[in-house]
Every structure is written in C-alpha cells, then in structure tokens.
C-alpha cells in the first residue's frame, strides 16, 4: 500500500463500501505510506523490523527467495487476525499464497494472473523456473481459494487456463465523476509550466509503473518513429520508476536515438495531479504486453481523452465492443491517425466518457463483490 495504484484503489473502495454497510473489515499489508485516501481505514502492517517496501521483482534468483519471505511475513500477520473474521479476501500476489490453512473461506480478488519473474530476456533456466512457479501457484491457489473474482472475460479465460476453474466476473469501477471534473485553468497552467509543455505540442500520456509488462518501450519507440511527421510530439510517462535493467534499457535507447527532448518521465502522481495531466495531454496509450493497467484507459476516457490500447490489455474487448477507443498492435499508426483526425477521436472519447460514467462505478463493483462475499459466508464448502 506504499503506492496508490490500481490494485490499492480496488482495496480502499471496497473497504469504504463495507464500512458504510456496517461490515467490519481490516486491511493487512506488508507496508503502507500516508495517503489522504487511506484516512479512517483500518490498515495494519507487520512490526517495523518486518516491513517490506514494494518494488518490481523478477530479475534475479534472489527475488524468488524475497517473494517467499514476503508471503511468509504476510501469512504470519494474517494468522494473528484471521480468527476475528468470516472471510479472507486476498488481492495482489503473493497475498493468496499467504493465507494460512485454517479452514476460513477465501475469496481471491485476482487482479492479474501472477508470474514470479519479469525479465526482458529470460534464460532457459529462468524459463524453467517460471514454469515450475506456475505449477506451484496452481497447487497453492486450488487448495487455499474457495472462489475468485476477475475483472473481465479475458482474465477469466486466463484464470481458467491456469487453475482449471472459472471465476466470477465483476468489472472494476472508475472514479468517473472525479476524473470527469475539469481542473482549473490555473492548475493546468502550473502543470504546463512545471514540465515545459507547449501549447502547440502533441502530448501522449502513458500511465503505469515503469516495467516490461506496461511496455513503455513501445510508446517511446512510436514517438521516435513519428517525430519527423509530428515534430512536437512528446511521451509523458507517469509511473513509479526503479533502478533496474528495464529502466536502464529505456534510458540507453533514448540516449542512442537522441530523443530525450521527446520523452518526459514524471514519476508516480496522486489523483489530482494525474487528472490534470490527462487534461493537458491529447491521447492516452496502454500498449501493455501483460496484465494490469485496467483502470487507466477508463480514467482517461472519463476526462474526455482518446485512448489507444493493445489487444493484450484485458479490458480491450470492452473498449472494442463499445467502440470507445482504438485497439491495435500498431501504436505508431494509431497515434498518427489520432493526430490527423483528432476531432473524430475526441467524439469517440466523449462517447467513452458517457459509457464510463453510466456503467463503470465503484458502487456497482462493490455491490456485486459483497454479494459474492456474503455467498461465501452462508454457503457450505
């Protein structure tokens, strides 16, 4: 809970809804940082000697040992409180590995099908270990989770392939009314001045932790290819950036291609700053090659901005079926099309805005999720 990202947003929205319904709930996490969105929530972490700060793992064998240590630390924490509750609701990996075998019913909010390693060029040994890790994951989940929830059909099919059974589907909510609210001109001007945005520039915003699965490289490469046709194009990369091989790879590519003037790393931002960044940008992209990034395209649509996503993104089916964005593997061509026919794509974005506000609400998500939680309490194993 150090960074307030998509997974953390799911947790806090559900916790607040349960509290409103008079249902006792506690968030157990390996670490947490102060955020105003966490106010009045019951968040418990291990003793300070056992706190674990979040970082992207998966480049060294030692990372596997750290994941196992994290799971064990979290299991010890859960064991201390599990008798006070009827249902255990793990969220992001390795939380589902950390549920002690006490007989309590477990409903897993599976935001993404986990993989232990995230490496750009995995060796044969690492690939073999990934395969073994998936087998271990299947064994653990099938013995500890009674029920699971995913956000869409694509994730449901991935879940079924990994674990052999079909989960419940509950689409996430979006803070649509928040993102639909326009920032003031002063707020937009402050952001433009801070990051030296030009009024005649073309700004491409990509939101997500800097990682191979979020695929910032594709955004950078597309901007590099388009800089002659769109001279003032810039990529705005919003997300936590660590010192790892992927970040180093991106930095070296930018330096080699001499495109530093076209790329801006902004880091992780709170919701207010993110909303303003969406508003001063022209188009939002999510060329992901893995899972996650479900919320950001719909947040961008709520601000009225066109979106371009890859077919691999699990919510791409929802975007394509409702014709509210571009789903493509060719980010370069799609960006040029949006640039040249911007008025048309703005119209599509406003259709998307209406779709988000009418269909993707946290109230709807929490209502359906609570039905599943209550079902687990009253049913028999």
MIKOLMI-21892 format. One line per field, with one value per residue (C-alpha): residue in one letter; residue number from 1; x, z, y. Coordinates in Angstrom, 3 decimals. Example, Ala and Ser with C-alpha at 12.3 -4.5 7.8 and 13.67 -1.06 7.14 Angstrom:
<nodes>
aa: c(a;s) $
i: c(1;2) $
c1: c(12.300;13.670) $
c3: c(7.800;7.140) $
c2: c(-4.500;-1.060) $
</nodes>
This chain:
<nodes>
aa: c(x;x;x;x;x;x;x;x;x;x;x;x;x;x;x;x;x;x;x;x;x;x;x;x;x;x;x;x;x;x;x;x;x;x;x;x;x;x;x;x;x;x;x;x;x;x;x;x;x;x;x;x;x;x;x;x;x;x;x;x;x;x;x;x;x;x;x;x;x;x;x;x;x;x;x;x;x;x;x;x;x;x;x;x;x;x;x;x;x;x;x;x;x;x;x;x;x;x;x;x;x;x;x;x;x;x;x;x;x;x;x;x;x;x;x;x;x;x;x;x;x;x;x;x;x;x;x;x;x;x;x;x;x;x;x;x;x;x;x;x;x;x;x;x;x;x;x;x;x;x;x;x;x;x;x;x;x;x;x;x;x;x;x;x;x;x;x;x;x;x;x;x;x;x;x;x;x;x;x;x;x;x;x;x;x;x;x;x;x;x;x;x;x;x;x;x;x;x;x;x;x;x;x;x;x;x;x;x;x;x;x;x;x;x;x;x;x;x;x;x;x;x;x;x;x;x;x;x;x;x;x;x;x;x;x;x;x;x;x;x;x;x;x;x;x;x;x;x;x;x;x;x;x;x;x;x;x;x;x;x;x;x;x;x;x;x;x;x;x;x;x;x;x;x;x;x;x;x;x;x;x;x;x;x;x;x;x;x;x;x;x;x;x;x;x;x;x;x;x;x;x;x;x;x;x;x;x;x;x;x;x;x;x;x;x;x;x;x;x;x;x;x;x;x;x;x;x;x;x;x;x;x;x;x;x;x;x;x;x;x;x;x;x;x;x;x;x;x;x;x;x;x;x;x;x;x;x;x;x;x;x;x;x;x;x;x;x;x;x;x;x;x;x;x;x;x;x;x;x;x;x) $
i: c(1;2;3;4;5;6;7;8;9;10;11;12;13;14;15;16;17;18;19;20;21;22;23;24;25;26;27;28;29;30;31;32;33;34;35;36;37;38;39;40;41;42;43;44;45;46;47;48;49;50;51;52;53;54;55;56;57;58;59;60;61;62;63;64;65;66;67;68;69;70;71;72;73;74;75;76;77;78;79;80;81;82;83;84;85;86;87;88;89;90;91;92;93;94;95;96;97;98;99;100;101;102;103;104;105;106;107;108;109;110;111;112;113;114;115;116;117;118;119;120;121;122;123;124;125;126;127;128;129;130;131;132;133;134;135;136;137;138;139;140;141;142;143;144;145;146;147;148;149;150;151;152;153;154;155;156;157;158;159;160;161;162;163;164;165;166;167;168;169;170;171;172;173;174;175;176;177;178;179;180;181;182;183;184;185;186;187;188;189;190;191;192;193;194;195;196;197;198;199;200;201;202;203;204;205;206;207;208;209;210;211;212;213;214;215;216;217;218;219;220;221;222;223;224;225;226;227;228;229;230;231;232;233;234;235;236;237;238;239;240;241;242;243;244;245;246;247;248;249;250;251;252;253;254;255;256;257;258;259;260;261;262;263;264;265;266;267;268;269;270;271;272;273;274;275;276;277;278;279;280;281;282;283;284;285;286;287;288;289;290;291;292;293;294;295;296;297;298;299;300;301;302;303;304;305;306;307;308;309;310;311;312;313;314;315;316;317;318;319;320;321;322;323;324;325;326;327;328;329;330;331;332;333;334;335;336;337;338;339;340;341;342;343;344;345;346;347;348;349;350;351;352;353;354;355;356;357;358;359;360;361;362;363;364;365;366;367;368;369;370;371;372;373;374;375;376;377;378;379;380;381) $
c1: c(0.000;3.011;1.939;-1.668;-2.163;-4.979;-4.794;-4.712;-7.697;-9.734;-8.870;-9.777;-13.016;-14.171;-13.091;-15.004;-18.120;-18.024;-17.599;-20.661;-22.634;-21.536;-19.313;-16.096;-13.006;-9.267;-6.550;-3.457;-0.467;3.307;3.782;1.852;2.598;0.447;-2.188;-5.239;-7.311;-6.312;-7.736;-10.034;-9.247;-8.081;-4.687;-2.319;1.292;3.899;6.284;8.767;11.543;9.481;8.126;8.620;8.686;7.148;9.428;9.366;10.784;11.839;15.314;17.407;17.040;17.268;13.956;12.227;13.546;12.313;8.841;8.702;9.839;7.119;4.483;5.610;5.675;2.172;0.977;2.187;0.321;-2.894;-2.634;-2.699;-6.085;-7.845;-9.989;-11.781;-13.226;-15.531;-13.958;-10.391;-10.100;-6.542;-5.718;-2.352;0.308;1.676;-1.331;-3.168;-0.027;-0.105;-3.435;-2.872;-4.779;-7.281;-10.476;-11.632;-13.343;-11.203;-12.411;-9.493;-9.665;-7.389;-6.326;-3.908;-2.697;0.670;4.099;7.103;9.705;9.559;12.685;13.342;15.453;14.910;17.422;16.378;16.884;14.643;12.002;12.051;11.695;8.767;7.051;7.692;6.445;3.169;2.673;3.288;0.896;-1.855;-1.354;-1.463;-4.455;-6.535;-6.003;-6.491;-9.014;-12.695;-13.771;-12.102;-13.117;-11.632;-12.493;-13.391;-13.826;-10.255;-8.882;-11.477;-10.216;-6.590;-7.612;-9.384;-6.347;-4.036;-6.244;-8.754;-11.950;-13.945;-14.010;-16.690;-16.508;-17.049;-15.808;-13.912;-15.347;-13.817;-13.859;-15.635;-17.157;-13.742;-11.877;-14.730;-14.352;-12.206;-9.160;-8.950;-7.030;-4.557;-3.936;-3.395;-1.074;1.006;1.478;2.357;4.953;6.396;7.004;7.507;4.515;3.996;0.509;1.165;2.675;1.081;1.277;0.917;0.326;1.196;0.280;1.772;4.783;7.874;8.073;8.236;4.563;3.448;5.631;6.754;9.299;6.539;5.390;8.942;9.602;6.365;7.262;10.740;9.269;6.765;8.964;9.543;5.832;4.777;7.759;6.362;5.177;6.158;5.575;4.526;5.426;3.611;4.558;6.999;10.468;13.059;16.730;16.565;17.556;14.349;14.691;18.355;17.362;14.872;17.384;20.034;17.564;16.505;20.136;21.069;18.189;18.754;15.102;15.461;13.549;10.545;10.323;9.354;9.500;7.211;7.075;4.113;1.436;-1.648;-5.127;-5.415;-2.131;-2.971;-6.323;-4.614;-2.007;-4.765;-6.415;-3.296;-2.434;-4.023;-4.220;-3.682;-1.973;-1.704;0.361;0.720;2.180;0.987;-1.821;-2.859;-3.461;-7.227;-8.195;-6.042;-7.715;-11.123;-9.808;-8.528;-11.903;-13.616;-11.546;-12.681;-9.361;-8.972;-7.353;-5.216;-4.714;-3.128;-5.211;-3.332;-4.874;-7.666;-10.181;-9.521;-12.581;-14.791;-13.274;-13.638;-17.200;-18.392;-16.336;-14.893;-11.205;-8.575;-7.442;-4.305;-0.815;0.371;0.728;2.703;-0.026;-2.804;-1.097;-0.653;-4.322;-5.433;-3.155;-4.551;-8.227;-8.261;-11.803;-13.206;-11.413;-12.477;-16.055;-15.324;-13.725;-16.851;-18.894;-16.420;-16.815;-20.562;-20.037;-17.677;-19.962;-23.012;-21.532;-18.221;-18.983;-17.415;-20.886;-21.822;-18.498;-18.803;-22.450;-21.618;-18.468;-20.362;-22.892;-20.002;-18.539;-21.893;-22.393;-19.195;-20.255;-23.663;-22.761;-21.132;-17.700) $
c3: c(0.000;-0.430;-3.885;-4.584;-7.851;-9.403;-7.068;-3.998;-5.314;-5.519;-1.898;-0.478;-2.457;-1.238;2.352;2.449;0.995;3.571;6.328;5.070;5.262;8.844;7.954;9.925;7.737;8.156;5.535;6.257;4.146;4.212;4.164;3.798;3.181;4.127;1.529;2.205;0.502;3.342;6.077;8.573;7.100;9.427;7.899;9.781;8.845;10.410;13.072;11.672;11.528;9.030;6.783;3.075;0.581;-2.803;-5.790;-9.129;-8.666;-11.056;-12.428;-10.089;-8.382;-5.049;-5.928;-5.590;-2.063;-1.301;-2.636;-0.388;2.557;1.778;1.618;4.949;6.638;5.389;6.444;9.987;10.009;8.687;11.258;14.043;12.976;10.983;13.888;14.027;10.510;8.490;5.065;3.900;0.751;-0.676;-3.532;-5.297;-5.441;-3.200;-0.916;-1.977;-1.087;2.388;3.590;6.435;6.164;8.960;7.168;6.717;3.419;0.924;-1.911;-4.073;-5.969;-8.808;-10.432;-12.664;-13.104;-11.323;-12.691;-10.448;-12.878;-15.061;-17.187;-20.622;-21.816;-19.535;-19.756;-20.223;-16.514;-15.642;-18.102;-16.475;-13.058;-14.317;-15.447;-12.088;-10.330;-12.268;-11.220;-7.591;-7.935;-9.317;-6.479;-3.790;-5.211;-5.695;-2.041;-0.500;-2.612;-2.497;-5.015;-7.210;-8.909;-12.069;-13.957;-17.439;-19.708;-20.985;-17.452;-16.671;-19.527;-18.430;-14.904;-16.112;-18.148;-15.129;-12.353;-14.127;-12.958;-13.957;-11.666;-11.092;-13.325;-11.759;-13.788;-11.769;-11.000;-12.060;-10.106;-13.128;-11.513;-10.122;-13.424;-15.368;-13.270;-15.150;-13.388;-13.192;-15.787;-13.062;-12.286;-15.959;-16.377;-13.375;-14.902;-18.303;-16.738;-14.480;-17.347;-20.079;-22.159;-25.274;-26.404;-29.942;-28.791;-29.122;-25.799;-25.410;-21.820;-20.672;-17.057;-15.226;-13.260;-15.484;-16.234;-19.164;-18.792;-19.053;-22.182;-22.084;-24.727;-27.331;-26.545;-26.707;-29.993;-31.531;-30.589;-32.021;-35.334;-35.502;-34.538;-38.165;-39.059;-35.694;-34.672;-31.292;-30.131;-26.593;-24.454;-20.854;-18.811;-15.468;-13.013;-10.397;-11.865;-10.231;-10.949;-12.754;-16.090;-17.838;-16.784;-17.846;-21.202;-21.803;-20.822;-23.157;-26.039;-25.535;-25.458;-28.504;-30.573;-29.269;-28.382;-24.838;-25.808;-26.728;-23.559;-20.055;-17.024;-14.420;-11.696;-9.605;-9.102;-6.931;-8.434;-8.616;-10.491;-12.725;-13.652;-14.659;-16.691;-18.593;-19.324;-20.739;-22.820;-26.151;-26.100;-23.563;-24.529;-22.891;-25.172;-22.428;-23.100;-19.883;-17.441;-15.336;-16.438;-16.449;-14.793;-16.604;-20.074;-18.493;-16.284;-19.442;-21.141;-18.137;-18.801;-22.443;-23.974;-26.781;-25.811;-27.711;-26.152;-27.206;-27.813;-24.913;-22.440;-20.763;-20.999;-24.730;-25.513;-23.592;-25.448;-28.846;-28.280;-27.272;-29.949;-27.447;-28.313;-30.627;-30.102;-32.112;-32.124;-34.297;-31.850;-34.316;-36.981;-34.448;-32.965;-36.416;-37.184;-33.938;-34.648;-38.158;-37.260;-33.719;-33.849;-34.823;-31.987;-29.484;-30.404;-29.673;-26.384;-25.270;-26.066;-23.879;-21.140;-21.084;-21.047;-18.060;-16.050;-16.676;-16.383;-14.507;-10.990;-7.746;-6.213;-8.803;-8.342;-4.552;-4.591;-6.741;-4.788;-1.497;-2.878;-3.531;-0.062;1.593;-0.542;0.787;4.364;4.064;1.748;2.615;1.305) $
c2: c(0.000;2.297;3.440;4.325;2.472;0.491;-2.503;-0.277;1.689;-1.542;-2.319;1.082;1.417;-1.981;-1.256;2.022;0.404;-2.405;0.174;2.077;-1.161;-1.718;-4.679;-4.910;-5.105;-4.742;-4.287;-6.364;-5.361;-5.645;-1.870;1.342;5.010;8.008;8.918;11.014;8.308;5.947;8.153;6.369;2.952;0.178;-0.675;-2.973;-3.728;-6.045;-4.697;-2.203;-4.815;-6.824;-4.056;-4.673;-1.817;-2.561;-2.864;-4.636;-8.122;-10.819;-10.251;-12.421;-15.773;-13.964;-12.299;-15.676;-16.004;-12.498;-13.325;-16.385;-14.265;-11.702;-14.437;-15.884;-12.463;-11.724;-15.185;-14.521;-11.216;-12.794;-15.599;-13.006;-11.629;-14.338;-15.602;-12.220;-12.563;-14.808;-14.345;-13.735;-11.607;-11.656;-9.297;-8.913;-11.623;-13.087;-12.453;-15.614;-17.622;-16.087;-17.494;-19.954;-23.261;-22.536;-23.522;-19.928;-19.273;-17.379;-15.108;-14.009;-10.702;-11.770;-8.512;-10.395;-13.958;-13.885;-14.679;-14.728;-13.360;-10.268;-10.333;-8.856;-11.784;-14.761;-17.596;-21.217;-21.721;-18.814;-20.029;-23.439;-21.835;-19.737;-22.920;-24.554;-21.424;-21.587;-25.201;-24.241;-21.322;-23.589;-26.064;-23.362;-21.481;-24.632;-25.528;-22.105;-20.173;-21.133;-18.542;-15.935;-12.707;-11.179;-8.002;-9.300;-12.314;-12.277;-12.546;-15.202;-17.377;-16.861;-17.803;-20.941;-21.965;-21.591;-23.001;-25.219;-23.491;-20.438;-17.359;-14.737;-11.625;-8.194;-5.188;-2.623;0.754;4.043;7.296;8.712;11.782;12.726;12.367;13.974;17.122;19.611;21.070;24.823;26.794;27.687;24.007;23.229;26.196;25.110;21.646;23.091;25.353;22.651;20.219;22.819;21.770;23.851;24.857;23.593;20.274;16.842;15.002;11.235;10.110;6.580;5.741;2.768;1.588;1.552;-2.167;-4.612;-5.563;-1.917;-1.694;1.926;0.945;0.690;4.234;5.554;3.757;5.067;8.631;8.144;6.944;9.819;12.763;13.792;13.715;15.186;17.351;18.414;15.005;14.058;10.977;11.678;8.585;8.678;5.946;4.741;4.186;1.979;1.489;-1.836;-3.341;-2.252;1.383;1.298;-0.208;2.625;5.291;3.867;3.645;7.268;8.363;6.274;7.657;11.186;11.664;12.985;16.130;13.979;11.855;13.001;10.678;12.202;9.530;8.449;11.119;11.477;11.518;15.294;15.655;12.699;14.221;17.454;15.560;13.756;17.093;18.748;15.658;14.770;10.980;8.180;4.916;1.485;-0.780;-3.386;-6.819;-8.379;-7.801;-4.852;-1.242;-1.871;1.413;3.986;3.844;4.406;7.203;8.879;8.393;9.972;13.094;13.042;11.976;9.408;6.108;3.586;0.152;-3.119;-6.270;-7.897;-5.465;-7.408;-4.543;-4.144;-6.284;-3.881;-0.921;-2.565;-3.825;-0.364;1.434;3.901;3.672;2.206;-1.395;-2.140;-3.608;-0.709;2.166;4.275;4.184;4.716;7.783;9.307;8.642;10.300;13.263;13.738;13.173;14.475;15.857;12.460;10.679;13.327;12.425;8.758;9.763;11.607;8.501;6.627;9.210;8.619;4.835;5.063;7.348;5.166;1.676;1.559;2.773;1.643;1.313;-1.300;-3.123;-3.191;-4.298;-7.313;-8.098;-8.004;-10.490;-12.877;-12.314;-12.946;-16.007;-17.456;-16.805;-18.502;-21.393;-24.689;-25.732) $
</nodes>
